[in-house]
Amino acid sequence: MSAVAILAADGFETIEGLTILDVLRRGGVRTSLVSIMDTRDVVSAQQVNVTCDFTLDEINPDDYDYLVLPGGMPGTAHLRRDPRVCELVEDFAINRHVAAICAAPSILGELGLLVGRRATCFPGHEGSFPAGTYAGAKTVVTDGNIITASAMGQALPFALAVLEDIAGEKAVEKVREGIQL
């Protein structure tokens, strides 16, 4: 079974970061919330204080198969400015799996990782996407080992798409039933 690292920075979108954490754990996937800040404590864009499981310096990235980038501002900007994060995103996009939502898929575009792919993001952040890549708003897009979603309103479908990719439809149905979806 895959293990997932969700990267959190000050200013991340609360629902985008915590919905996927909740859904994956309900689905039996080992999932860690990982702060890229100096401490395990991060503050979301909505001023929700969250204590992560680890800091980025406390994990071994080789222990994870999936990297998740929640959106939100300035969370996405913090992720993009951190060279450790950019290095991980490149590695996971090439060799493993990456999922990004809202503004965060723009990081994949800026790093040149969406060439020849389809992806989505929060409207206005698609400027970093190669021509023909942007698949539109209000959606979740799976293209090979990269899953993207447009915004907070897609947080649950995004989380379920990642769960299905990792654990299959049976795990998704179990979670759907458990949350009455």
Beta strands, then each sheet from edge to edge (+ up, - down):
strand 1: 3-8
strand 2: 30-35
strand 3: 41-43
strand 4: 49-51
strand 5: 54-55
strand 6: 66-69
strand 7: 97-101
strand 8: 140-143
strand 9: 146-149
sheet 1: 5+ 2+ 1+ 6+ 7+ 9+ 8-
sheet 2: 3+ 4-
end
